[in-house]
Amino acid sequence: MNLDFSLVRNPGKVGGEIAPPGCCVSRYQARGKQGVYWYYKLHANQPTFPTTQPDKLSKYKHLGKAGSPAHIDAVMQVARRTQIDYLQSCIDSLRQNWVDLYDSLKEKK
């Protein structure tokens, strides 16, 4: 059995940028002179995103308001990451099933 893992190994071919593992898009509230505003950020588990300070990373990337190009791009990046993570778990499961099947056939001989 030979499976093609090229998209999992080289996810850049999937159709756009991919969010780092463990990222999600979060909404937060900011207060201004005119009232309350909702903004979005890409939130990572570990510092991942570059900052204005050299050699320093942040866990957050500001995306702006809903529907902004940065917000839409981040949502698509997280969606691609989710698809890749799911495909990887399916591949891992298939591999384990194949190993179990192979071992059981080997024992019968």
SEVEXGU-732448 format. One record per residue: residue number from 0; x, y, z of N, C-alpha, C in turn; residue in one letter. Coordinates in Angstrom, 2 decimals. Each point is the difference from the previous one (the first is absolute). Layout:
N
<pt n="NUM" n_u="X" n_v="Y" n_w="Z" ca_u="X" ca_v="Y" ca_w="Z" c_u="X" c_v="Y" c_w="Z" res="A"/>
...
! end
This chain:
109
<pt n="0" n_u="0.86" n_v="-1.18" n_w="0.00" ca_u="-0.86" ca_v="1.18" ca_w="0.00" c_u="0.90" c_v="1.24" c_w="0.00" res="M"/>
<pt n="1" n_u="-0.20" n_v="0.86" n_w="-0.98" ca_u="0.83" ca_v="1.20" ca_w="-0.12" c_u="-0.91" c_v="1.22" c_w="-0.06" res="N"/>
<pt n="2" n_u="0.01" n_v="0.82" n_w="1.04" ca_u="-0.84" ca_v="1.19" ca_w="0.06" c_u="0.83" c_v="1.23" c_w="-0.35" res="L"/>
<pt n="3" n_u="-0.64" n_v="0.99" n_w="-0.63" ca_u="0.68" ca_v="1.24" ca_w="-0.35" c_u="-0.17" c_v="1.00" c_w="1.14" res="D"/>
<pt n="4" n_u="1.10" n_v="0.31" n_w="0.69" ca_u="-0.02" ca_v="0.91" ca_w="1.14" c_u="0.54" c_v="1.37" c_w="-0.37" res="F"/>
<pt n="5" n_u="0.11" n_v="0.30" n_w="-1.28" ca_u="0.67" ca_v="1.23" ca_w="-0.42" c_u="-0.68" c_v="1.26" c_w="0.53" res="S"/>
<pt n="6" n_u="-1.33" n_v="0.03" n_w="0.08" ca_u="-0.67" ca_v="1.20" ca_w="0.49" c_u="0.21" c_v="0.20" c_w="1.49" res="L"/>
<pt n="7" n_u="0.13" n_v="-1.09" n_w="0.75" ca_u="0.24" ca_v="0.13" ca_w="1.43" c_u="1.46" c_v="0.40" c_w="0.24" res="V"/>
<pt n="8" n_u="0.90" n_v="-0.55" n_w="-0.79" ca_u="1.41" ca_v="0.34" ca_w="0.15" c_u="0.32" c_v="1.39" c_w="-0.53" res="R"/>
<pt n="9" n_u="-0.72" n_v="0.42" n_w="-1.04" ca_u="0.25" ca_v="1.30" ca_w="-0.63" c_u="-1.33" c_v="0.76" c_w="-0.08" res="N"/>
<pt n="10" n_u="-0.51" n_v="0.48" n_w="1.14" ca_u="-1.32" ca_v="0.61" ca_w="0.02" c_u="-0.11" c_v="1.31" c_w="-0.76" res="P"/>
<pt n="11" n_u="1.10" n_v="0.58" n_w="-0.46" ca_u="-0.05" ca_v="1.24" ca_w="-0.76" c_u="-0.73" c_v="-0.16" c_w="-1.31" res="G"/>
<pt n="12" n_u="-0.17" n_v="-1.23" n_w="-0.46" ca_u="-0.70" ca_v="-0.25" ca_w="-1.26" c_u="-1.52" c_v="-0.04" c_w="0.18" res="K"/>
<pt n="13" n_u="-0.49" n_v="0.17" n_w="1.20" ca_u="-1.42" ca_v="-0.13" ca_w="0.29" c_u="-0.80" c_v="1.17" c_w="-0.55" res="V"/>
<pt n="14" n_u="0.59" n_v="1.15" n_w="-0.20" ca_u="-0.75" ca_v="1.11" ca_w="-0.56" c_u="0.11" c_v="1.28" c_w="0.79" res="G"/>
<pt n="15" n_u="1.02" n_v="0.17" n_w="0.77" ca_u="0.18" ca_v="1.23" ca_w="0.76" c_u="0.81" c_v="-0.25" c_w="1.25" res="G"/>
<pt n="16" n_u="0.19" n_v="1.07" n_w="0.75" ca_u="0.76" ca_v="-0.13" ca_w="1.24" c_u="-0.79" c_v="-0.81" c_w="1.02" res="E"/>
<pt n="17" n_u="0.75" n_v="-0.59" n_w="0.92" ca_u="-0.60" ca_v="-0.87" ca_w="1.02" c_u="0.38" c_v="0.54" c_w="1.37" res="I"/>
<pt n="18" n_u="-0.98" n_v="0.07" n_w="0.88" ca_u="0.26" ca_v="0.46" ca_w="1.37" c_u="0.92" c_v="-0.98" c_w="0.71" res="A"/>
<pt n="19" n_u="0.85" n_v="0.49" n_w="0.88" ca_u="0.83" ca_v="-0.92" ca_w="0.79" c_u="-0.89" c_v="-0.91" c_w="0.85" res="P"/>
<pt n="20" n_u="0.51" n_v="-1.16" n_w="0.39" ca_u="-0.80" ca_v="-0.90" ca_w="0.85" c_u="-0.43" c_v="0.70" c_w="1.29" res="P"/>
<pt n="21" n_u="-1.21" n_v="-0.29" n_w="0.43" ca_u="-0.51" ca_v="0.53" ca_w="1.26" c_u="-0.51" c_v="1.43" c_w="-0.08" res="G"/>
<pt n="22" n_u="-0.25" n_v="0.52" n_w="-1.19" ca_u="-0.50" ca_v="1.38" ca_w="-0.14" c_u="-1.52" c_v="0.03" c_w="-0.13" res="C"/>
<pt n="23" n_u="-0.57" n_v="1.11" n_w="0.43" ca_u="-1.43" ca_v="0.24" ca_w="-0.19" c_u="-0.20" c_v="1.50" c_w="-0.17" res="C"/>
<pt n="24" n_u="-1.14" n_v="0.35" n_w="-0.58" ca_u="-0.38" ca_v="1.41" ca_w="-0.14" c_u="-0.87" c_v="0.35" c_w="1.19" res="V"/>
<pt n="25" n_u="0.39" n_v="1.04" n_w="0.73" ca_u="-0.74" ca_v="0.42" ca_w="1.19" c_u="-0.54" c_v="1.42" c_w="-0.18" res="S"/>
<pt n="26" n_u="-1.13" n_v="0.25" n_w="0.63" ca_u="-0.61" ca_v="1.33" ca_w="-0.04" c_u="0.26" c_v="0.69" c_w="1.34" res="R"/>
<pt n="27" n_u="0.28" n_v="1.28" n_w="-0.05" ca_u="0.16" ca_v="0.75" ca_w="1.25" c_u="-0.64" c_v="1.38" c_w="-0.14" res="Y"/>
<pt n="28" n_u="-0.30" n_v="0.58" n_w="1.14" ca_u="-0.74" ca_v="1.26" ca_w="0.05" c_u="0.95" c_v="1.14" c_w="0.37" res="Q"/>
<pt n="29" n_u="-0.17" n_v="1.12" n_w="-0.70" ca_u="0.76" ca_v="1.21" ca_w="0.32" c_u="-0.98" c_v="1.15" c_w="0.17" res="A"/>
<pt n="30" n_u="0.29" n_v="0.85" n_w="0.96" ca_u="-0.86" ca_v="1.16" ca_w="0.25" c_u="0.66" c_v="1.23" c_w="-0.60" res="R"/>
<pt n="31" n_u="-0.81" n_v="0.80" n_w="-0.66" ca_u="0.49" ca_v="1.25" ca_w="-0.58" c_u="-0.92" c_v="1.15" c_w="0.35" res="G"/>
<pt n="32" n_u="0.29" n_v="1.16" n_w="-0.53" ca_u="-0.82" ca_v="1.18" ca_w="0.28" c_u="-1.43" c_v="-0.17" c_w="-0.53" res="K"/>
<pt n="33" n_u="-0.13" n_v="-0.70" n_w="-1.09" ca_u="-1.32" ca_v="-0.17" ca_w="-0.62" c_u="-0.76" c_v="-1.23" c_w="0.51" res="Q"/>
<pt n="34" n_u="0.61" n_v="-0.79" n_w="0.86" ca_u="-0.70" ca_v="-1.17" ca_w="0.52" c_u="0.91" c_v="-1.21" c_w="0.06" res="G"/>
<pt n="35" n_u="-0.61" n_v="-1.17" n_w="-0.15" ca_u="0.70" ca_v="-1.27" ca_w="0.11" c_u="0.21" c_v="-0.56" c_w="-1.41" res="V"/>
<pt n="36" n_u="1.19" n_v="-0.53" n_w="-0.24" ca_u="0.33" ca_v="-0.58" ca_w="-1.30" c_u="0.48" c_v="-1.43" c_w="0.20" res="Y"/>
<pt n="37" n_u="-0.27" n_v="-0.83" n_w="-0.98" ca_u="0.47" ca_v="-1.38" ca_w="0.02" c_u="1.11" c_v="-0.15" c_w="-1.03" res="W"/>
<pt n="38" n_u="1.08" n_v="-0.60" n_w="0.42" ca_u="1.13" ca_v="-0.27" ca_w="-0.89" c_u="0.37" c_v="-1.47" c_w="0.11" res="Y"/>
<pt n="39" n_u="0.83" n_v="-0.44" n_w="-0.93" ca_u="0.41" ca_v="-1.40" ca_w="-0.05" c_u="1.51" c_v="-0.12" c_w="0.05" res="Y"/>
<pt n="40" n_u="0.46" n_v="-1.14" n_w="0.53" ca_u="1.43" ca_v="-0.28" ca_w="0.04" c_u="0.20" c_v="-1.48" c_w="-0.27" res="K"/>
<pt n="41" n_u="1.15" n_v="-0.32" n_w="-0.57" ca_u="0.42" ca_v="-1.38" ca_w="-0.17" c_u="0.80" c_v="-0.34" c_w="1.25" res="L"/>
<pt n="42" n_u="-0.44" n_v="-1.02" n_w="0.71" ca_u="0.57" ca_v="-0.35" ca_w="1.31" c_u="0.70" c_v="-1.35" c_w="-0.10" res="H"/>
<pt n="43" n_u="1.27" n_v="-0.04" n_w="0.36" ca_u="0.78" ca_v="-1.25" ca_w="-0.02" c_u="0.26" c_v="-0.46" c_w="1.43" res="A"/>
<pt n="44" n_u="0.28" n_v="-1.28" n_w="0.16" ca_u="0.33" ca_v="-0.56" ca_w="1.32" c_u="1.36" c_v="0.47" c_w="0.48" res="N"/>
<pt n="45" n_u="0.91" n_v="0.21" n_w="-0.94" ca_u="1.36" ca_v="0.41" ca_w="0.32" c_u="0.33" c_v="1.25" c_w="-0.79" res="Q"/>
<pt n="46" n_u="0.93" n_v="0.81" n_w="0.45" ca_u="0.42" ca_v="1.16" ca_w="-0.79" c_u="0.46" c_v="-0.44" c_w="-1.39" res="P"/>
<pt n="47" n_u="-0.66" n_v="0.52" n_w="-1.03" ca_u="0.22" ca_v="-0.43" ca_w="-1.37" c_u="0.16" c_v="1.17" c_w="-0.97" res="T"/>
<pt n="48" n_u="-0.70" n_v="1.07" n_w="0.26" ca_u="-0.10" ca_v="1.10" ca_w="-0.96" c_u="1.06" c_v="1.07" c_w="0.26" res="F"/>
<pt n="49" n_u="0.58" n_v="0.54" n_w="-1.07" ca_u="1.03" ca_v="1.03" ca_w="0.18" c_u="-0.59" c_v="1.28" c_w="0.58" res="P"/>
<pt n="50" n_u="0.84" n_v="0.74" n_w="0.70" ca_u="-0.40" ca_v="1.28" ca_w="0.58" c_u="0.91" c_v="1.09" c_w="-0.56" res="T"/>
<pt n="51" n_u="-0.25" n_v="1.22" n_w="0.42" ca_u="0.85" ca_v="1.10" ca_w="-0.45" c_u="1.37" c_v="-0.04" c_w="0.66" res="T"/>
<pt n="52" n_u="0.11" n_v="-0.73" n_w="1.10" ca_u="1.29" ca_v="-0.14" ca_w="0.68" c_u="0.75" c_v="-1.20" c_w="-0.58" res="Q"/>
<pt n="53" n_u="1.26" n_v="0.20" n_w="-0.36" ca_u="0.76" ca_v="-1.12" ca_w="-0.57" c_u="0.16" c_v="-1.12" c_w="1.03" res="P"/>
<pt n="54" n_u="0.03" n_v="-1.21" n_w="-0.48" ca_u="0.21" ca_v="-1.20" ca_w="0.83" c_u="-1.08" c_v="-0.21" c_w="1.05" res="D"/>
<pt n="55" n_u="-1.19" n_v="0.57" n_w="-0.21" ca_u="-1.09" ca_v="-0.22" ca_w="0.94" c_u="-1.23" c_v="-0.45" c_w="-0.79" res="K"/>
<pt n="56" n_u="-0.68" n_v="-1.01" n_w="0.52" ca_u="-1.21" ca_v="-0.52" ca_w="-0.64" c_u="-1.19" c_v="0.22" c_w="0.92" res="L"/>
<pt n="57" n_u="-1.19" n_v="0.01" n_w="-0.60" ca_u="-1.24" ca_v="0.21" ca_w="0.75" c_u="-0.94" c_v="-1.18" c_w="-0.23" res="S"/>
<pt n="58" n_u="-0.88" n_v="-0.22" n_w="0.96" ca_u="-1.04" ca_v="-1.02" ca_w="-0.16" c_u="-1.20" c_v="0.53" c_w="-0.77" res="K"/>
<pt n="59" n_u="-0.02" n_v="1.29" n_w="-0.29" ca_u="-1.16" ca_v="0.64" ca_w="-0.61" c_u="0.37" c_v="0.75" c_w="-1.28" res="Y"/>
<pt n="60" n_u="-0.91" n_v="-0.04" n_w="-0.95" ca_u="0.15" ca_v="0.79" ca_w="-1.22" c_u="-1.31" c_v="0.75" c_w="-0.21" res="K"/>
<pt n="61" n_u="0.04" n_v="1.31" n_w="0.06" ca_u="-1.20" ca_v="0.82" ca_w="-0.14" c_u="-0.54" c_v="-0.12" c_w="-1.43" res="H"/>
<pt n="62" n_u="-1.31" n_v="-0.22" n_w="-0.13" ca_u="-0.63" ca_v="-0.19" ca_w="-1.31" c_u="-0.94" c_v="1.13" c_w="-0.39" res="L"/>
<pt n="63" n_u="-0.40" n_v="0.82" n_w="0.94" ca_u="-0.93" ca_v="1.08" ca_w="-0.31" c_u="-1.44" c_v="-0.43" c_w="0.17" res="G"/>
<pt n="64" n_u="-0.87" n_v="0.72" n_w="-0.70" ca_u="-1.45" ca_v="-0.26" ca_w="0.16" c_u="-0.44" c_v="-1.19" c_w="-0.84" res="K"/>
<pt n="65" n_u="-1.20" n_v="-0.47" n_w="0.28" ca_u="-0.57" ca_v="-1.14" ca_w="-0.73" c_u="-0.11" c_v="0.34" c_w="-1.48" res="A"/>
<pt n="66" n_u="0.42" n_v="-0.93" n_w="-0.82" ca_u="-0.11" ca_v="0.17" ca_w="-1.44" c_u="1.20" c_v="0.70" c_w="-0.63" res="G"/>
<pt n="67" n_u="0.94" n_v="0.44" n_w="0.81" ca_u="1.20" ca_v="0.62" ca_w="-0.56" c_u="0.81" c_v="-1.07" c_w="-0.74" res="S"/>
<pt n="68" n_u="0.83" n_v="0.39" n_w="-0.96" ca_u="0.81" ca_v="-1.00" ca_w="-0.71" c_u="0.85" c_v="-0.86" c_w="0.95" res="P"/>
<pt n="69" n_u="0.57" n_v="0.61" n_w="1.03" ca_u="0.81" ca_v="-0.76" ca_w="0.95" c_u="-0.85" c_v="-1.01" c_w="0.77" res="A"/>
<pt n="70" n_u="-1.22" n_v="0.39" n_w="0.38" ca_u="-0.90" ca_v="-0.90" ca_w="0.72" c_u="-0.40" c_v="-1.18" c_w="-0.88" res="H"/>
<pt n="71" n_u="-0.38" n_v="0.28" n_w="-1.23" ca_u="-0.41" ca_v="-1.07" ca_w="-0.92" c_u="1.17" c_v="-0.94" c_w="-0.27" res="I"/>
<pt n="72" n_u="1.19" n_v="0.55" n_w="-0.23" ca_u="1.18" ca_v="-0.84" ca_w="-0.24" c_u="0.28" c_v="-0.91" c_w="1.20" res="D"/>
<pt n="73" n_u="-0.10" n_v="0.54" n_w="1.20" ca_u="0.26" ca_v="-0.79" ca_w="1.20" c_u="-1.02" c_v="-1.13" c_w="0.17" res="A"/>
<pt n="74" n_u="-1.26" n_v="0.30" n_w="-0.27" ca_u="-1.03" ca_v="-1.03" ca_w="0.10" c_u="0.29" c_v="-1.13" c_w="-0.99" res="V"/>
<pt n="75" n_u="0.41" n_v="0.36" n_w="-1.22" ca_u="0.33" ca_v="-1.01" ca_w="-1.01" c_u="1.25" c_v="-0.79" c_w="0.40" res="M"/>
<pt n="76" n_u="0.98" n_v="0.66" n_w="0.59" ca_u="1.21" ca_v="-0.69" ca_w="0.44" c_u="-0.32" c_v="-1.02" c_w="1.09" res="Q"/>
<pt n="77" n_u="-0.86" n_v="0.37" n_w="0.94" ca_u="-0.39" ca_v="-0.92" ca_w="1.07" c_u="-0.82" c_v="-1.16" c_w="-0.58" res="V"/>
<pt n="78" n_u="-0.86" n_v="0.29" n_w="-0.97" ca_u="-0.78" ca_v="-1.06" ca_w="-0.64" c_u="0.92" c_v="-0.99" c_w="-0.71" res="A"/>
<pt n="79" n_u="1.01" n_v="0.50" n_w="-0.70" ca_u="0.96" ca_v="-0.89" ca_w="-0.66" c_u="0.76" c_v="-0.85" c_w="1.02" res="R"/>
<pt n="80" n_u="0.40" n_v="0.62" n_w="1.11" ca_u="0.71" ca_v="-0.74" ca_w="1.05" c_u="-0.89" c_v="-1.11" c_w="0.56" res="R"/>
<pt n="81" n_u="-1.28" n_v="0.31" n_w="0.21" ca_u="-0.94" ca_v="-1.00" ca_w="0.52" c_u="-0.12" c_v="-1.17" c_w="-0.97" res="T"/>
<pt n="82" n_u="-0.09" n_v="0.29" n_w="-1.30" ca_u="-0.09" ca_v="-1.06" ca_w="-1.00" c_u="1.26" c_v="-0.86" c_w="-0.01" res="Q"/>
<pt n="83" n_u="1.15" n_v="0.63" n_w="0.06" ca_u="1.26" ca_v="-0.75" ca_w="-0.01" c_u="0.13" c_v="-0.86" c_w="1.25" res="I"/>
<pt n="84" n_u="-0.37" n_v="0.56" n_w="1.16" ca_u="0.07" ca_v="-0.78" ca_w="1.24" c_u="-0.93" c_v="-1.21" c_w="-0.07" res="D"/>
<pt n="85" n_u="-1.18" n_v="0.19" n_w="-0.57" ca_u="-0.95" ca_v="-1.11" ca_w="-0.13" c_u="0.55" c_v="-1.06" c_w="-0.96" res="Y"/>
<pt n="86" n_u="0.53" n_v="0.44" n_w="-1.14" ca_u="0.57" ca_v="-0.95" ca_w="-0.95" c_u="1.16" c_v="-0.77" c_w="0.63" res="L"/>
<pt n="87" n_u="0.83" n_v="0.70" n_w="0.76" ca_u="1.12" ca_v="-0.68" ca_w="0.66" c_u="-0.49" c_v="-1.05" c_w="0.98" res="Q"/>
<pt n="88" n_u="-1.07" n_v="0.31" n_w="0.75" ca_u="-0.53" ca_v="-0.99" ca_w="0.95" c_u="-0.59" c_v="-1.20" c_w="-0.75" res="S"/>
<pt n="89" n_u="-0.62" n_v="0.24" n_w="-1.15" ca_u="-0.53" ca_v="-1.11" ca_w="-0.81" c_u="1.14" c_v="-0.87" c_w="-0.53" res="C"/>
<pt n="90" n_u="1.06" n_v="0.63" n_w="-0.46" ca_u="1.16" ca_v="-0.75" ca_w="-0.50" c_u="0.62" c_v="-0.81" c_w="1.12" res="I"/>
<pt n="91" n_u="0.14" n_v="0.60" n_w="1.17" ca_u="0.56" ca_v="-0.73" ca_w="1.14" c_u="-0.86" c_v="-1.20" c_w="0.37" res="D"/>
<pt n="92" n_u="-1.31" n_v="0.19" n_w="-0.04" ca_u="-0.92" ca_v="-1.09" ca_w="0.30" c_u="0.10" c_v="-1.11" c_w="-1.04" res="S"/>
<pt n="93" n_u="0.05" n_v="0.38" n_w="-1.28" ca_u="0.15" ca_v="-1.00" ca_w="-1.06" c_u="1.31" c_v="-0.76" c_w="0.13" res="L"/>
<pt n="94" n_u="1.06" n_v="0.70" n_w="0.32" ca_u="1.29" ca_v="-0.67" ca_w="0.19" c_u="-0.07" c_v="-1.02" c_w="1.13" res="R"/>
<pt n="95" n_u="-0.61" n_v="0.42" n_w="1.12" ca_u="-0.10" ca_v="-0.91" ca_w="1.14" c_u="-0.88" c_v="-1.20" c_w="-0.35" res="Q"/>
<pt n="96" n_u="-1.10" n_v="0.24" n_w="-0.73" ca_u="-0.87" ca_v="-1.10" ca_w="-0.42" c_u="0.75" c_v="-0.97" c_w="-0.91" res="N"/>
<pt n="97" n_u="0.81" n_v="0.55" n_w="-0.90" ca_u="0.77" ca_v="-0.85" ca_w="-0.90" c_u="1.01" c_v="-0.84" c_w="0.78" res="W"/>
<pt n="98" n_u="0.67" n_v="0.62" n_w="0.99" ca_u="0.96" ca_v="-0.74" ca_w="0.83" c_u="-0.71" c_v="-1.12" c_w="0.76" res="V"/>
<pt n="99" n_u="-1.16" n_v="0.31" n_w="0.56" ca_u="-0.76" ca_v="-1.02" ca_w="0.73" c_u="-0.41" c_v="-1.15" c_w="-0.92" res="D"/>
<pt n="100" n_u="-0.46" n_v="0.34" n_w="-1.20" ca_u="-0.41" ca_v="-1.02" ca_w="-0.96" c_u="1.19" c_v="-0.84" c_w="-0.44" res="L"/>
<pt n="101" n_u="1.10" n_v="0.66" n_w="-0.28" ca_u="1.22" ca_v="-0.70" ca_w="-0.43" c_u="0.48" c_v="-0.95" c_w="1.09" res="Y"/>
<pt n="102" n_u="0.00" n_v="0.47" n_w="1.25" ca_u="0.43" ca_v="-0.83" ca_w="1.12" c_u="-0.92" c_v="-1.21" c_w="0.18" res="D"/>
<pt n="103" n_u="-1.30" n_v="0.19" n_w="-0.14" ca_u="-0.92" ca_v="-1.11" ca_w="0.18" c_u="0.14" c_v="-1.01" c_w="-1.14" res="S"/>
<pt n="104" n_u="0.27" n_v="0.46" n_w="-1.20" ca_u="0.23" ca_v="-0.93" ca_w="-1.12" c_u="1.32" c_v="-0.74" c_w="0.17" res="L"/>
<pt n="105" n_u="0.99" n_v="0.66" n_w="0.53" ca_u="1.31" ca_v="-0.59" ca_w="0.24" c_u="-0.10" c_v="-1.10" c_w="1.06" res="K"/>
<pt n="106" n_u="-0.83" n_v="0.21" n_w="1.03" ca_u="-0.17" ca_v="-0.98" ca_w="1.06" c_u="-0.71" c_v="-1.24" c_w="-0.50" res="E"/>
<pt n="107" n_u="-0.90" n_v="0.13" n_w="-0.98" ca_u="-0.76" ca_v="-1.14" ca_w="-0.52" c_u="0.88" c_v="-0.92" c_w="-0.83" res="K"/>
<pt n="108" n_u="1.10" n_v="0.51" n_w="-0.55" ca_u="0.86" ca_v="-0.82" ca_w="-0.85" c_u="0.87" c_v="-0.93" c_w="0.78" res="K"/>
! end
